[in-house]
Amino acid sequence: MPERKPTAIAPAGPASPVFNARVAGDGTGFEAPAALPLLLAAEQAGVWLRDSSCRNGTCRTCLCRLVSGQVVYRIDWPGLSRDEKRDGFILPCVAYPASDVVIESIF
């Protein structure tokens, strides 16, 4: 597993809820503040989810599947089709947790 360094530190504000995130398969868990994208929260906790590249939802390098829970996007159209969204795929670089989540790293 490659060591990753967060590219930005964006602390959650005092009113921002913190959810529990877990990686399906190995059960690794980390805190996921609602104010941070899941990928950044994982990196800050020392958890590797997937490689990443653009960090803006277009390259799809970090594509994962949301097994349970809810996420929200702060951009109009992340690089996912409607079918992919329906099937539970997420881009953790731009997906913010809205509840406790379980994420499956695919591929």
A tleap script that builds the chain and sets N, CA, C and O, in Angstrom:
source leaprc.protein.ff14SB
mol = sequence {
  NMET PRO GLU ARG LYS PRO THR ALA ILE ALA
  PRO ALA GLY PRO ALA SER PRO VAL PHE ASN
  ALA ARG VAL ALA GLY ASP GLY THR GLY PHE
  GLU ALA PRO ALA ALA LEU PRO LEU LEU LEU
  ALA ALA GLU GLN ALA GLY VAL TRP LEU ARG
  ASP SER SER CYS ARG ASN GLY THR CYS ARG
  THR CYS LEU CYS ARG LEU VAL SER GLY GLN
  VAL VAL TYR ARG ILE ASP TRP PRO GLY LEU
  SER ARG ASP GLU LYS ARG ASP GLY PHE ILE
  LEU PRO CYS VAL ALA TYR PRO ALA SER ASP
  VAL VAL ILE GLU SER ILE CPHE
}
set mol.1.N position { 0.849 -1.174 0.000 }
set mol.1.CA position { 0.000 0.000 0.000 }
set mol.1.C position { 0.891 1.232 0.000 }
set mol.1.O position { 1.727 1.378 0.892 }
set mol.2.N position { 0.736 2.127 -0.977 }
set mol.2.CA position { 1.583 3.306 -1.039 }
set mol.2.C position { 1.255 4.284 0.074 }
set mol.2.O position { 0.100 4.419 0.478 }
set mol.3.N position { 2.281 4.965 0.564 }
set mol.3.CA position { 2.050 5.989 1.571 }
set mol.3.C position { 1.585 7.248 0.868 }
set mol.3.O position { 2.223 7.700 -0.084 }
set mol.4.N position { 0.490 7.816 1.322 }
set mol.4.CA position { -0.073 9.005 0.687 }
set mol.4.C position { -0.039 10.152 1.681 }
set mol.4.O position { -0.235 9.952 2.880 }
set mol.5.N position { 0.202 11.319 1.194 }
set mol.5.CA position { 0.175 12.527 2.002 }
set mol.5.C position { -1.011 13.369 1.550 }
set mol.5.O position { -1.207 13.552 0.348 }
set mol.6.N position { -1.812 13.890 2.487 }
set mol.6.CA position { -2.915 14.755 2.091 }
set mol.6.C position { -2.389 15.975 1.346 }
set mol.6.O position { -1.327 16.503 1.674 }
set mol.7.N position { -3.131 16.413 0.356 }
set mol.7.CA position { -2.702 17.581 -0.403 }
set mol.7.C position { -3.180 18.869 0.242 }
set mol.7.O position { -2.655 19.944 -0.049 }
set mol.8.N position { -4.161 18.769 1.109 }
set mol.8.CA position { -4.659 19.955 1.789 }
set mol.8.C position { -5.225 19.535 3.133 }
set mol.8.O position { -5.760 18.436 3.280 }
set mol.9.N position { -5.104 20.399 4.088 }
set mol.9.CA position { -5.692 20.151 5.397 }
set mol.9.C position { -6.859 21.120 5.531 }
set mol.9.O position { -6.677 22.337 5.506 }
set mol.10.N position { -8.044 20.572 5.673 }
set mol.10.CA position { -9.241 21.392 5.802 }
set mol.10.C position { -10.000 20.925 7.031 }
set mol.10.O position { -10.893 20.084 6.921 }
set mol.11.N position { -9.661 21.457 8.205 }
set mol.11.CA position { -10.299 20.969 9.422 }
set mol.11.C position { -11.800 21.222 9.426 }
set mol.11.O position { -12.280 22.237 8.919 }
set mol.12.N position { -12.517 20.293 10.000 }
set mol.12.CA position { -13.963 20.444 10.129 }
set mol.12.C position { -14.252 21.528 11.155 }
set mol.12.O position { -13.539 21.663 12.150 }
set mol.13.N position { -15.293 22.290 10.908 }
set mol.13.CA position { -15.693 23.307 11.861 }
set mol.13.C position { -16.344 22.669 13.078 }
set mol.13.O position { -16.682 21.485 13.050 }
set mol.14.N position { -16.523 23.436 14.138 }
set mol.14.CA position { -17.075 22.870 15.368 }
set mol.14.C position { -18.489 22.321 15.206 }
set mol.14.O position { -18.880 21.414 15.940 }
set mol.15.N position { -19.265 22.851 14.258 }
set mol.15.CA position { -20.637 22.388 14.074 }
set mol.15.C position { -20.732 21.253 13.058 }
set mol.15.O position { -21.818 20.721 12.822 }
set mol.16.N position { -19.625 20.886 12.467 }
set mol.16.CA position { -19.634 19.858 11.426 }
set mol.16.C position { -19.696 18.469 12.050 }
set mol.16.O position { -18.839 18.126 12.864 }
set mol.17.N position { -20.695 17.659 11.685 }
set mol.17.CA position { -20.753 16.299 12.242 }
set mol.17.C position { -19.604 15.435 11.726 }
set mol.17.O position { -19.083 15.644 10.631 }
set mol.18.N position { -19.235 14.477 12.534 }
set mol.18.CA position { -18.192 13.521 12.158 }
set mol.18.C position { -18.832 12.144 12.116 }
set mol.18.O position { -19.443 11.701 13.089 }
set mol.19.N position { -18.689 11.475 10.988 }
set mol.19.CA position { -19.271 10.154 10.793 }
set mol.19.C position { -18.183 9.090 10.854 }
set mol.19.O position { -16.992 9.398 10.810 }
set mol.20.N position { -18.603 7.851 10.954 }
set mol.20.CA position { -17.681 6.719 10.904 }
set mol.20.C position { -17.678 6.173 9.488 }
set mol.20.O position { -18.732 5.975 8.884 }
set mol.21.N position { -16.490 5.934 8.968 }
set mol.21.CA position { -16.337 5.333 7.644 }
set mol.21.C position { -15.573 4.029 7.809 }
set mol.21.O position { -14.683 3.920 8.652 }
set mol.22.N position { -15.925 3.052 7.006 }
set mol.22.CA position { -15.251 1.754 7.056 }
set mol.22.C position { -15.012 1.278 5.636 }
set mol.22.O position { -15.844 1.476 4.751 }
set mol.23.N position { -13.861 0.644 5.430 }
set mol.23.CA position { -13.528 0.077 4.131 }
set mol.23.C position { -13.983 -1.373 4.130 }
set mol.23.O position { -13.518 -2.171 4.943 }
set mol.24.N position { -14.891 -1.721 3.219 }
set mol.24.CA position { -15.392 -3.098 3.125 }
set mol.24.C position { -14.227 -4.024 2.794 }
set mol.24.O position { -13.286 -3.638 2.100 }
set mol.25.N position { -14.306 -5.221 3.291 }
set mol.25.CA position { -13.258 -6.203 3.012 }
set mol.25.C position { -12.276 -6.293 4.149 }
set mol.25.O position { -12.210 -7.313 4.834 }
set mol.26.N position { -11.497 -5.224 4.367 }
set mol.26.CA position { -10.508 -5.299 5.445 }
set mol.26.C position { -11.008 -4.691 6.747 }
set mol.26.O position { -10.382 -4.874 7.791 }
set mol.27.N position { -12.133 -3.966 6.706 }
set mol.27.CA position { -12.731 -3.435 7.917 }
set mol.27.C position { -12.040 -2.220 8.500 }
set mol.27.O position { -12.410 -1.766 9.583 }
set mol.28.N position { -11.045 -1.681 7.811 }
set mol.28.CA position { -10.359 -0.487 8.291 }
set mol.28.C position { -11.367 0.638 8.460 }
set mol.28.O position { -12.208 0.863 7.589 }
set mol.29.N position { -11.281 1.340 9.574 }
set mol.29.CA position { -12.202 2.429 9.831 }
set mol.29.C position { -11.484 3.749 10.015 }
set mol.29.O position { -10.298 3.784 10.344 }
set mol.30.N position { -12.207 4.831 9.802 }
set mol.30.CA position { -11.658 6.167 10.028 }
set mol.30.C position { -12.801 7.141 10.260 }
set mol.30.O position { -13.939 6.895 9.861 }
set mol.31.N position { -12.477 8.253 10.913 }
set mol.31.CA position { -13.463 9.305 11.110 }
set mol.31.C position { -13.607 10.088 9.815 }
set mol.31.O position { -12.623 10.390 9.140 }
set mol.32.N position { -14.850 10.410 9.481 }
set mol.32.CA position { -15.138 11.113 8.232 }
set mol.32.C position { -15.972 12.359 8.527 }
set mol.32.O position { -17.200 12.284 8.565 }
set mol.33.N position { -15.322 13.497 8.736 }
set mol.33.CA position { -16.073 14.730 8.971 }
set mol.33.C position { -16.901 15.115 7.745 }
set mol.33.O position { -16.458 14.954 6.608 }
set mol.34.N position { -18.090 15.617 7.989 }
set mol.34.CA position { -18.966 16.033 6.891 }
set mol.34.C position { -18.342 17.144 6.056 }
set mol.34.O position { -18.733 17.343 4.906 }
set mol.35.N position { -17.381 17.869 6.614 }
set mol.35.CA position { -16.755 18.988 5.913 }
set mol.35.C position { -15.619 18.572 4.984 }
set mol.35.O position { -15.071 19.414 4.274 }
set mol.36.N position { -15.254 17.288 4.975 }
set mol.36.CA position { -14.141 16.817 4.146 }
set mol.36.C position { -14.603 15.767 3.147 }
set mol.36.O position { -15.460 14.945 3.471 }
set mol.37.N position { -14.046 15.780 1.932 }
set mol.37.CA position { -14.312 14.660 1.023 }
set mol.37.C position { -13.780 13.367 1.649 }
set mol.37.O position { -12.802 13.391 2.396 }
set mol.38.N position { -14.416 12.263 1.347 }
set mol.38.CA position { -14.023 10.983 1.940 }
set mol.38.C position { -12.562 10.628 1.675 }
set mol.38.O position { -11.887 10.097 2.557 }
set mol.39.N position { -12.077 10.911 0.493 }
set mol.39.CA position { -10.689 10.580 0.168 }
set mol.39.C position { -9.714 11.329 1.073 }
set mol.39.O position { -8.757 10.737 1.573 }
set mol.40.N position { -9.946 12.611 1.286 }
set mol.40.CA position { -9.075 13.409 2.139 }
set mol.40.C position { -9.172 12.961 3.597 }
set mol.40.O position { -8.160 12.896 4.295 }
set mol.41.N position { -10.384 12.653 4.059 }
set mol.41.CA position { -10.549 12.163 5.431 }
set mol.41.C position { -9.784 10.860 5.635 }
set mol.41.O position { -9.134 10.668 6.662 }
set mol.42.N position { -9.865 9.969 4.650 }
set mol.42.CA position { -9.132 8.702 4.740 }
set mol.42.C position { -7.630 8.955 4.787 }
set mol.42.O position { -6.929 8.373 5.614 }
set mol.43.N position { -7.137 9.811 3.913 }
set mol.43.CA position { -5.702 10.104 3.882 }
set mol.43.C position { -5.223 10.704 5.192 }
set mol.43.O position { -4.154 10.344 5.687 }
set mol.44.N position { -6.005 11.615 5.758 }
set mol.44.CA position { -5.614 12.236 7.021 }
set mol.44.C position { -5.575 11.216 8.150 }
set mol.44.O position { -4.841 11.389 9.123 }
set mol.45.N position { -6.367 10.151 8.021 }
set mol.45.CA position { -6.373 9.083 9.028 }
set mol.45.C position { -5.334 8.006 8.725 }
set mol.45.O position { -5.212 7.037 9.475 }
set mol.46.N position { -4.586 8.165 7.635 }
set mol.46.CA position { -3.580 7.173 7.268 }
set mol.46.C position { -4.146 5.945 6.583 }
set mol.46.O position { -3.513 4.890 6.565 }
set mol.47.N position { -5.348 6.082 6.016 }
set mol.47.CA position { -6.020 4.962 5.343 }
set mol.47.C position { -5.953 5.180 3.834 }
set mol.47.O position { -6.326 6.242 3.336 }
set mol.48.N position { -5.479 4.174 3.115 }
set mol.48.CA position { -5.419 4.265 1.657 }
set mol.48.C position { -6.679 3.650 1.073 }
set mol.48.O position { -6.952 2.470 1.292 }
set mol.49.N position { -7.454 4.441 0.327 }
set mol.49.CA position { -8.653 3.937 -0.356 }
set mol.49.C position { -8.326 3.543 -1.786 }
set mol.49.O position { -8.539 2.403 -2.198 }
set mol.50.N position { -7.814 4.488 -2.521 }
set mol.50.CA position { -7.507 4.319 -3.943 }
set mol.50.C position { -6.468 5.365 -4.312 }
set mol.50.O position { -6.259 6.337 -3.587 }
set mol.51.N position { -5.821 5.152 -5.450 }
set mol.51.CA position { -4.997 6.220 -6.002 }
set mol.51.C position { -5.923 7.360 -6.396 }
set mol.51.O position { -7.132 7.172 -6.532 }
set mol.52.N position { -5.353 8.532 -6.578 }
set mol.52.CA position { -6.149 9.666 -7.034 }
set mol.52.C position { -5.296 10.500 -7.972 }
set mol.52.O position { -4.072 10.380 -8.008 }
set mol.53.N position { -5.972 11.343 -8.723 }
set mol.53.CA position { -5.239 12.174 -9.670 }
set mol.53.C position { -5.775 13.603 -9.647 }
set mol.53.O position { -5.111 14.505 -9.137 }
set mol.54.N position { -6.960 13.813 -10.190 }
set mol.54.CA position { -7.459 15.175 -10.377 }
set mol.54.C position { -8.002 15.808 -9.099 }
set mol.54.O position { -7.855 17.012 -8.892 }
set mol.55.N position { -8.617 15.018 -8.257 }
set mol.55.CA position { -9.270 15.472 -7.028 }
set mol.55.C position { -10.389 16.481 -7.285 }
set mol.55.O position { -10.716 17.294 -6.420 }
set mol.56.N position { -10.968 16.417 -8.475 }
set mol.56.CA position { -12.111 17.290 -8.756 }
set mol.56.C position { -13.271 16.538 -9.407 }
set mol.56.O position { -14.209 17.161 -9.904 }
set mol.57.N position { -13.217 15.205 -9.408 }
set mol.57.CA position { -14.336 14.406 -9.890 }
set mol.57.C position { -14.359 14.115 -11.370 }
set mol.57.O position { -15.373 13.635 -11.877 }
set mol.58.N position { -13.280 14.385 -12.085 }
set mol.58.CA position { -13.319 14.152 -13.527 }
set mol.58.C position { -12.518 12.946 -13.995 }
set mol.58.O position { -12.911 12.307 -14.972 }
set mol.59.N position { -11.424 12.611 -13.345 }
set mol.59.CA position { -10.548 11.553 -13.885 }
set mol.59.C position { -11.024 10.138 -13.549 }
set mol.59.O position { -10.690 9.194 -14.266 }
set mol.60.N position { -11.787 9.978 -12.486 }
set mol.60.CA position { -12.367 8.695 -12.061 }
set mol.60.C position { -11.335 7.712 -11.497 }
set mol.60.O position { -11.658 6.542 -11.290 }
set mol.61.N position { -10.125 8.154 -11.248 }
set mol.61.CA position { -9.094 7.271 -10.709 }
set mol.61.C position { -9.502 6.700 -9.356 }
set mol.61.O position { -9.172 5.555 -9.051 }
set mol.62.N position { -10.202 7.460 -8.553 }
set mol.62.CA position { -10.547 7.041 -7.190 }
set mol.62.C position { -11.896 6.320 -7.095 }
set mol.62.O position { -12.395 6.115 -5.988 }
set mol.63.N position { -12.489 5.937 -8.205 }
set mol.63.CA position { -13.814 5.311 -8.230 }
set mol.63.C position { -13.930 4.188 -7.198 }
set mol.63.O position { -13.107 3.274 -7.166 }
set mol.64.N position { -14.948 4.269 -6.366 }
set mol.64.CA position { -15.255 3.264 -5.343 }
set mol.64.C position { -16.754 2.991 -5.390 }
set mol.64.O position { -17.495 3.638 -6.130 }
set mol.65.N position { -17.184 2.025 -4.589 }
set mol.65.CA position { -18.616 1.733 -4.478 }
set mol.65.C position { -19.046 1.986 -3.048 }
set mol.65.O position { -18.368 1.580 -2.104 }
set mol.66.N position { -20.170 2.656 -2.891 }
set mol.66.CA position { -20.752 2.915 -1.582 }
set mol.66.C position { -21.618 1.719 -1.217 }
set mol.66.O position { -22.669 1.503 -1.822 }
set mol.67.N position { -21.184 0.942 -0.234 }
set mol.67.CA position { -21.914 -0.254 0.188 }
set mol.67.C position { -23.106 0.140 1.043 }
set mol.67.O position { -24.198 -0.407 0.890 }
set mol.68.N position { -22.893 1.093 1.945 }
set mol.68.CA position { -23.993 1.583 2.773 }
set mol.68.C position { -23.705 3.016 3.187 }
set mol.68.O position { -22.560 3.467 3.195 }
set mol.69.N position { -24.778 3.718 3.530 }
set mol.69.CA position { -24.659 5.106 3.936 }
set mol.69.C position { -25.018 6.049 2.809 }
set mol.69.O position { -25.491 5.637 1.749 }
set mol.70.N position { -24.782 7.326 3.065 }
set mol.70.CA position { -25.126 8.364 2.088 }
set mol.70.C position { -23.974 9.341 1.939 }
set mol.70.O position { -23.265 9.643 2.899 }
set mol.71.N position { -23.802 9.827 0.721 }
set mol.71.CA position { -22.840 10.890 0.451 }
set mol.71.C position { -23.545 12.005 -0.304 }
set mol.71.O position { -24.602 11.799 -0.901 }
set mol.72.N position { -22.949 13.180 -0.268 }
set mol.72.CA position { -23.442 14.316 -1.040 }
set mol.72.C position { -22.276 14.875 -1.842 }
set mol.72.O position { -21.111 14.709 -1.479 }
set mol.73.N position { -22.613 15.535 -2.931 }
set mol.73.CA position { -21.615 16.182 -3.779 }
set mol.73.C position { -21.849 17.679 -3.748 }
set mol.73.O position { -22.992 18.134 -3.712 }
set mol.74.N position { -20.779 18.438 -3.761 }
set mol.74.CA position { -20.874 19.897 -3.788 }
set mol.74.C position { -20.593 20.442 -5.181 }
set mol.74.O position { -20.429 21.648 -5.366 }
set mol.75.N position { -20.540 19.551 -6.147 }
set mol.75.CA position { -20.395 19.952 -7.543 }
set mol.75.C position { -21.616 19.426 -8.285 }
set mol.75.O position { -22.205 18.423 -7.883 }
set mol.76.N position { -21.994 20.093 -9.357 }
set mol.76.CA position { -23.216 19.729 -10.075 }
set mol.76.C position { -23.172 18.341 -10.700 }
set mol.76.O position { -24.147 17.596 -10.608 }
set mol.77.N position { -22.075 17.987 -11.324 }
set mol.77.CA position { -22.054 16.727 -12.042 }
set mol.77.C position { -20.696 16.067 -11.901 }
set mol.77.O position { -19.813 16.279 -12.732 }
set mol.78.N position { -20.519 15.257 -10.843 }
set mol.78.CA position { -19.258 14.524 -10.755 }
set mol.78.C position { -19.157 13.548 -11.924 }
set mol.78.O position { -20.166 13.266 -12.570 }
set mol.79.N position { -17.991 13.038 -12.205 }
set mol.79.CA position { -17.751 12.190 -13.369 }
set mol.79.C position { -18.369 10.816 -13.288 }
set mol.79.O position { -17.692 9.811 -13.507 }
set mol.80.N position { -19.656 10.762 -12.973 }
set mol.80.CA position { -20.399 9.502 -12.888 }
set mol.80.C position { -21.661 9.590 -13.735 }
set mol.80.O position { -22.309 10.635 -13.795 }
set mol.81.N position { -22.000 8.494 -14.383 }
set mol.81.CA position { -23.265 8.449 -15.117 }
set mol.81.C position { -24.410 8.221 -14.132 }
set mol.81.O position { -24.180 7.844 -12.982 }
set mol.82.N position { -25.617 8.445 -14.577 }
set mol.82.CA position { -26.784 8.174 -13.723 }
set mol.82.C position { -26.819 6.705 -13.317 }
set mol.82.O position { -27.134 6.376 -12.173 }
set mol.83.N position { -26.494 5.825 -14.261 }
set mol.83.CA position { -26.483 4.387 -13.956 }
set mol.83.C position { -25.439 4.060 -12.898 }
set mol.83.O position { -25.698 3.259 -12.000 }
set mol.84.N position { -24.269 4.669 -12.995 }
set mol.84.CA position { -23.225 4.421 -11.992 }
set mol.84.C position { -23.658 4.923 -10.622 }
set mol.84.O position { -23.438 4.251 -9.614 }
set mol.85.N position { -24.268 6.094 -10.583 }
set mol.85.CA position { -24.773 6.610 -9.306 }
set mol.85.C position { -25.825 5.660 -8.737 }
set mol.85.O position { -25.804 5.339 -7.549 }
set mol.86.N position { -26.737 5.218 -9.588 }
set mol.86.CA position { -27.788 4.294 -9.158 }
set mol.86.C position { -27.188 3.001 -8.611 }
set mol.86.O position { -27.701 2.432 -7.647 }
set mol.87.N position { -26.102 2.541 -9.228 }
set mol.87.CA position { -25.460 1.292 -8.816 }
set mol.87.C position { -24.524 1.462 -7.626 }
set mol.87.O position { -23.870 0.506 -7.209 }
set mol.88.N position { -24.455 2.680 -7.075 }
set mol.88.CA position { -23.713 2.902 -5.843 }
set mol.88.C position { -22.274 3.350 -6.000 }
set mol.88.O position { -21.534 3.395 -5.018 }
set mol.89.N position { -21.862 3.682 -7.213 }
set mol.89.CA position { -20.486 4.138 -7.392 }
set mol.89.C position { -20.346 5.584 -6.928 }
set mol.89.O position { -21.252 6.399 -7.100 }
set mol.90.N position { -19.198 5.881 -6.341 }
set mol.90.CA position { -18.912 7.232 -5.863 }
set mol.90.C position { -17.491 7.616 -6.262 }
set mol.90.O position { -16.666 6.765 -6.594 }
set mol.91.N position { -17.236 8.898 -6.221 }
set mol.91.CA position { -15.887 9.433 -6.392 }
set mol.91.C position { -15.509 10.075 -5.060 }
set mol.91.O position { -15.897 11.212 -4.791 }
set mol.92.N position { -14.754 9.357 -4.221 }
set mol.92.CA position { -14.477 9.853 -2.876 }
set mol.92.C position { -13.687 11.159 -2.822 }
set mol.92.O position { -13.636 11.800 -1.772 }
set mol.93.N position { -13.072 11.562 -3.930 }
set mol.93.CA position { -12.352 12.840 -3.925 }
set mol.93.C position { -13.310 14.023 -3.827 }
set mol.93.O position { -12.911 15.108 -3.404 }
set mol.94.N position { -14.570 13.825 -4.214 }
set mol.94.CA position { -15.562 14.903 -4.171 }
set mol.94.C position { -16.850 14.487 -3.461 }
set mol.94.O position { -17.832 15.231 -3.473 }
set mol.95.N position { -16.853 13.303 -2.842 }
set mol.95.CA position { -18.032 12.809 -2.116 }
set mol.95.C position { -17.853 13.098 -0.629 }
set mol.95.O position { -16.861 12.693 -0.021 }
set mol.96.N position { -18.808 13.790 -0.060 }
set mol.96.CA position { -18.785 14.146 1.358 }
set mol.96.C position { -19.765 13.238 2.098 }
set mol.96.O position { -20.876 13.020 1.616 }
set mol.97.N position { -19.379 12.707 3.253 }
set mol.97.CA position { -20.295 11.822 3.972 }
set mol.97.C position { -21.487 12.592 4.532 }
set mol.97.O position { -21.348 13.710 5.027 }
set mol.98.N position { -22.660 11.969 4.444 }
set mol.98.CA position { -23.872 12.527 5.038 }
set mol.98.C position { -24.412 11.588 6.112 }
set mol.98.O position { -25.464 11.838 6.700 }
set mol.99.N position { -23.674 10.500 6.359 }
set mol.99.CA position { -24.021 9.506 7.380 }
set mol.99.C position { -22.786 8.625 7.567 }
set mol.99.O position { -21.765 8.831 6.910 }
set mol.100.N position { -22.880 7.657 8.456 }
set mol.100.CA position { -21.837 6.639 8.517 }
set mol.100.C position { -21.826 5.925 7.169 }
set mol.100.O position { -22.881 5.719 6.569 }
set mol.101.N position { -20.641 5.547 6.690 }
set mol.101.CA position { -20.533 4.927 5.371 }
set mol.101.C position { -19.635 3.697 5.402 }
set mol.101.O position { -18.730 3.579 6.229 }
set mol.102.N position { -19.915 2.787 4.477 }
set mol.102.CA position { -19.029 1.664 4.182 }
set mol.102.C position { -18.687 1.785 2.707 }
set mol.102.O position { -19.575 1.875 1.860 }
set mol.103.N position { -17.393 1.788 2.404 }
set mol.103.CA position { -16.899 2.006 1.043 }
set mol.103.C position { -16.146 0.775 0.584 }
set mol.103.O position { -15.355 0.200 1.332 }
set mol.104.N position { -16.398 0.377 -0.649 }
set mol.104.CA position { -15.659 -0.734 -1.244 }
set mol.104.C position { -14.711 -0.181 -2.303 }
set mol.104.O position { -15.129 0.479 -3.254 }
set mol.105.N position { -13.434 -0.465 -2.114 }
set mol.105.CA position { -12.443 -0.085 -3.114 }
set mol.105.C position { -12.483 -1.137 -4.204 }
set mol.105.O position { -12.182 -2.304 -3.952 }
set mol.106.N position { -12.850 -0.740 -5.410 }
set mol.106.CA position { -13.012 -1.708 -6.497 }
set mol.106.C position { -11.737 -1.801 -7.316 }
set mol.106.O position { -10.881 -0.920 -7.249 }
set mol.107.N position { -11.617 -2.850 -8.072 }
set mol.107.CA position { -10.474 -3.149 -8.947 }
set mol.107.C position { -9.318 -3.683 -8.168 }
set mol.107.O position { -8.273 -3.987 -8.744 }
savepdb mol mol.pdb
quit
